[in-house]
Amino acid sequence: MRLAETSDLWWKNAVIYCLDVETFFDDDGDGTGDFAGLTQRVDYLAALGVTCIWLMPFYPSPDRDDGYDVTDFFAVDSRLGTLGDLVEFIRAAKDRGMRVIADFVVNHTSDQHPWFVEARKSTDNPFRDFYVWRQDTPPDTSSEVVFPGEENSLWTQDDATGEWYLHMFAKHQPDLNVTHPGVRDQIAKAMGLWLELGLDGFRLDAVPFFLETRGQPKDEAANLDPHEYLAALRSFVSRRNGSAVLLGEVNLPYKEQLEYFGGPEGNELNMQFDFMSMQHIYLSLARQDARPLAETLKSRPAIHPDNQWAMFVRNHDELTLDKLSDGERQEVFAAFGPDKNMQIYGRGLRRRLPPMLGGDQERIRMVYSLMFSLPGTPVLFYGEEIGMGEDLRQKSRAAVRTPMQWTSEKNGGFSSAKAADLVAPLARGDYGPGRVNAAAAKRDPDSLFNFMATLIRRYRESAELGWGEFNVIDQPEPAVFAHTCSSDGGTLVLLHNFGEDPVKVSGLVGGEDAPPQAYKDAMLLDLFDGDNVELEPGGGFTAELGRYGYRWFRVHRKGDRLAP
C-alpha cells in the first residue's frame, strides 16, 4: 500500500457517521428533523472529522419501523424535505470533503407500498410475483422470527386472496421476491437514481434475508444462486459509480461472512460489519479480560485486499449478543444491562455505551480508542461523540434513537416545536441535554467530542489501521490487548488495558522471529501526549498503562522523515 492508493478505495480508511435525518436537526420547526436542518449541521460533522455520512432511510414510509418500511424507493419522505433539499445537502457535504451513503432495503417493502396493494388484488395480478406467496397453511415458524415477542410466524394470511405471504421481519413488511426480474429491475433503477443524484453507495439492510429463497418452488430454488444476484448488484453499482461502496449488514460467523464478500474474488459486498468482534469487545469489558477479543480477532479470516471490515461498538438497532454462548451473554447482561427493561429479544441490549459503563470517562475513551485502533473502518452512531445515553422509557430499539442533543435549551436545541410535537422524546436525567450537548462539548477542550476529534485525526494519519497487516502481540497481562498494524514499511503498536489496575506491558514488536538487530536505534513514538518508549534491538519494549489506559505508538527509526 502506498499512501496515494488510499483515495482509490476510500472506504478502507474512512470515518463513517450514521444518522437519522428525522432525529438530527429540525429546520422548519414542525418537530421532525429534515434535510434543510441536516445541511445546517454539515460543518459540525466536518469539524469532528467525519469523512462519510450514512443516512438511515429517508424514503416515504408509514414510519412503523423507523423508515425501513418503504412505500416508494424513488422519492424523499415529504416530512424530511424534497429531492432538491437532499441534493443541496449532498452538495454541501461533498464541499466539506464528506461522502454520503444511504440505507437501502432490498428485503421488503411496507404493506402500503403500491406494489403490495396491487399484489393483494388477485393471484394473477402483474405485481403478485413481486412478493412470496404460498397457498397451503405454513408450518410453525415461531422459533425463527427475528423479533421474538412481536411476531409469532414468518407467514401471514392475506384476507383478500386467502393466501399466505412471507415476512422475515414484521407482518407489515412483506418480503420482496428478489428472484423476480421485475423486482431486480426496480431495485437497480432506484439505486441508479440515487447514485445519479450524488450518493456514494448504500448500506444494505439484512443482506442474508433478502438472499433467502424460502417459498420458491424446490426445483427453481435448486437452480438459484443468491450470491450471483449480490455480485450483479455490486457490478451494477460499480458501473454507475466506480467509487461507490456496498456496506452490508451480515450478522453471521466469519466463515459465512466470507461468502458475502464474494470469497477470493471479493466481488460482492465491499464492506461488512464485524459483529463477532463487537460482541467479544463487550465480553472482554464485562470480564476485564482482553483474551476473548484477542482470540476472536485471531480467528478473523483474510479477505480480498479491496474489501474491508466495519468496526463499531453501538448501532441503531439492538446491541446484539447472539453470537455469544448463553453463559457469556448472561455475563454481559449482568455487567451492562441487569434490568429486564435494558434487554431486548433475549439476545441484546437497548443501551448506549456511556450509561453501560457508568459514565466512567477513562473506560469510555479506552473503548473508542480500541475501536479506532482495530483493523477496519470505524462507524459512529450519531451522538456517540458527545456521550449521549439511551431513554429506557421508549419502546424496543427506539431507546437509542432519541433526538440529537445540540444545546441545553428547549428540546435540546433539536427543534423549536412544542415538546408534544417532537418526532421522539428527548432523553432525560444524567444524559439529557442539560448535561450532555454538542455546544458545551465543542467548547470544552477536555470533552469526549474533542477527544474523539483527536482520535479521528490520528486514525486518518495512520493508513496502516485501514490497510495494514494485523497481529496480536502476546504478553502475560490478561487485561491487556496489544496489537500491531503494519503496511508499506510503517508499523503501529497499540495497547489497551481492559482492567481497573495500572499495568506494565511487555512485548515484542516483530514477534519471536524478528532478527536480533531488526529494531536497533528504533523507538516507539507516542501518537498522543505520552512519553516515547525505547525499543530493544530485537523489538522488545515495556510500557505502562494506567487504569483503562491506552497508548498508540509508531515505530520510528533514525532518519525516518515523519509528518509533524
Buried (B, 14 or more C-beta within 10 A) or exposed (E): BEEEEBEEBBBBBBBBBBBBBBBBBBBBEBBBBBBBBBBBBBEBBBEBBBBBBBBBBBBBBBBBBBBBBBBBBEBBBEBBBBEEBBBBBBEBBBEBEBBBBBBBBBBBBBBBBEBBBBBBEEBEBEBBBBBBBBEEEBEEBEEEBBBBEEBEBBBBBBEEBEBBBBBBBBBBBBBBBBBBEEBBEBBBEBBBBBBEEBBBBBBBBBBBBBBBBBBBEEEEBEEBEBBEBBBBBBEBBBEBBEEBBBBBBBBBEBEEBBBBBBEEEBBBBBBBBBBBBBBBBBBBBBBBBBBBBBEBBEEBEEBBEBBBBBBBBBBBBBBBBEBBEEEBBEBBBEBBBEEEEBBBBEBBBBBBBBBBBEBBBBBBBBBBBBBBBBBBBBBBBBBBBBBBBBBBEBEBBBBBBBBBBBBBEBBBBBBBBEEEBBBBBBBEEEBBBBBBBBBBBBEEEEBBBBBBBBBBEBBBEBBBBBBBEBBBBEBEBBBBBBBBBBBEEBBBBBBBBBBEEEBEBBBBBBEEEBEEEBBBEBBBBBBEEBEEBEBBBBBBBEBBBBBBBBBBBBBBEEEEEEEE
